Amino acid sequence: MRPEHSADSPLSIHAMTVAYHRKPVLWDVDYDAKPNRLIAIVGPNGAGKSTMIKACLGLAPRASGQVEFWGESYRRARSRIGYVPQRESVDWDFPVSALDVVCMGRYRRIGWCRPVSRSHKEAGLECLERVGMRSLAGRQISQLSGGQQQRVFLARALAQEADLYFMDEPFAGVDAATERAIVDVLRELKSQGKTVIVVHHDLQTVPEYFDEVILLNMRVVASGSVNEVFTEENLHKTYGGRLTLLSEAAEAIARAAGGA
Amino acid sequence: MIEFDIGVDLFPLLAGTLAAITCGLLGNFLVLRRLSLMGDAISHSVLPGLVIAFLIASTRNPLVMFAGAAIAGVVTVVLVELVKRLGRVEPGAAMGVVFSVLFAFGVLLIEKAAARSVDLDADCVLHGQLETLFWIGAPERWVDLFSWSTLDAAPRQVVVLAIMCFLSVVFIAALFKELRIAAFDPAMATAQGFNPTLMHYVLMIFVASATVASFEAVGSILVIAMLVCPAATARLLTDRLRSQIVFSVIIAAATGILGYFAATAIPGLFDRGSVNAAGSMAMVAGFILSVAIVLAPRHGVVVRVWRRRRLGRSVAVDDLIAALYRAEERGMSGLSRAGIRNALVGRAADNALARVRRRGLVDEREHEIVLTPDGRRAAAALVRRHRLWERYLVDQAGLPVDHVHETAEELEHVDVTPAPAQGQGLDPHGRLIPDEDADLDGASAGHR
């Protein structure tokens, strides 16, 4: 563990750079999450918000830098980390029910080669209950509305019983009932001492829903408590035009490497 | 006439059915991952693997053949991935390129090897040699089959297929949930520590091995058909993965048995001999799939057409009574048959009329169709919904008044009603919106 990062911190990112096909999309990210906070990642399109959480989870290739969870590697901390991917990332025609999907959150707990037992199904049903979806547990997932599908993903994350959650745009394109359900779950998770990091696109609701914010545009523009950091000046720095020099450099690196 | 001779028929039937079940089972995960073409690709590209394994080891020992096929399967997956990424083509093109080139390479290798009088034949790879599996000295009666000597007599192909089938069942049963999460959400599988890439390769090794196990007996055409058809058929019949897998196995077994007998029976109808049993099984697989496409309970063509027609009929009924209600509003007591036909342009007005009469919504008296009290209540509810929608579209959605009628005409048949606005009893065209519990006497007061 590095001296500047603490074992209390659920997430410590040190000097992380992420590149797709050698084209850097995130530069030199340094970040320490405080425990028990609701944290929003905010930034313009293409700022690398999803990439940042994917890189933390080992789902996107890190070019350099370290990521630690409570001072440990992802491999060792894996069972304490939950993940809600973007809704569009899966095939919703897949022949499974809402409950089947929620129980996927418990597969690690269940272990290799063992079937999903009754007690795990009960736990899954309870998680559906917490997002107001218990009555739809047996529905095939293609017969759910977009908001209901998002709530199934949320229930699946709850079923993981993690201490740190990453959520990729959970509020994107959902109805009012789902938005309320998500906010309730966020508050509940906070009251249980957990930390949630959410990619968020609606600037209006940031102060209402979150304690801390990471302003991101290919690098961390500012991070900290919403009161201190979520200022007009910082937002202007984040959204006011790309960092032209940095993106030009990224293009040049990509060209030199022969990629797109 | 279907005759069953144990000596001639038992082992070919067993081999065909076992191959069908094995491939049908594994095919489920190819179809779900939209990788059906991968089965096609692997079943072709194992050929060079087989030939090379044979040339190196100079034996047709099954274990050597499986090793060659497994390596060829993995090489295929890697090559497809490479061609896709470096050649920047879509996955289908990448698979097509890789398997045709590898298959051609295998054929060239066979020709080269044939010069050294090697017993490998590309033809047999395509069609199989099911008919050669007869059993000389087979017992006449079924009861005599239940003895150890039957196992000794079983040809190598049947034994290999039985083992392969057993291993596939164990593989799918043991790793059911891991295969499911890897196919549904690879990112989540990764985050949970179930490596989906590894699962993918293991599945492909199984497909390659099943292909090899089936080659000698049934050939690659049946393999490809069975990797796709049973799973695709089962997917139409259910929305649950577990039942899909069970159905696919049943369908595969039925395909094997039906196909085998059809190969003798159907040409027999035309006084011909029998046809290639593997080819006949593949035909049956395709036939069962087409039947399912037409008749499946939720996704089938017939059900979809029927559902659409039922909707059309109920819309016609709604429109008919609404037309009568509007006629009453204009001070008429009812409409003539011609008037009804005008109101339901282009639709089967007489049909709709017969239906509403059966349901007691209208009466016919002296060449005039009039609403019964029940009909009036139903019609009032409908017209109410229509006008509330018009109100909503103008007030809330900001549409111009002359544009809302058509949209409301669609929406009045949906089971959603906008809440009435306070103190607004009129629609945007100035007509009265009927009350919630349609006041019958009020609506029909002038017409009695």
Interface residues (C-beta under 8 A of the other chain):
Chain A: K54 L57 G58 L59 R78 I81 Y83 P85 S89 V90 D91 F94 P95 V96 S97 D100 V101 M104 Y107 R108 I110 W112 C113 P115 V116 Q140 S142 R156
Chain B: L32 R34 A174 L175 F176 K177 E178 R180 I181 A183 F184 D185 A187 M188 T190 A191 Q192 G193 F194 R235 T238 D239 R240 L241 Q244
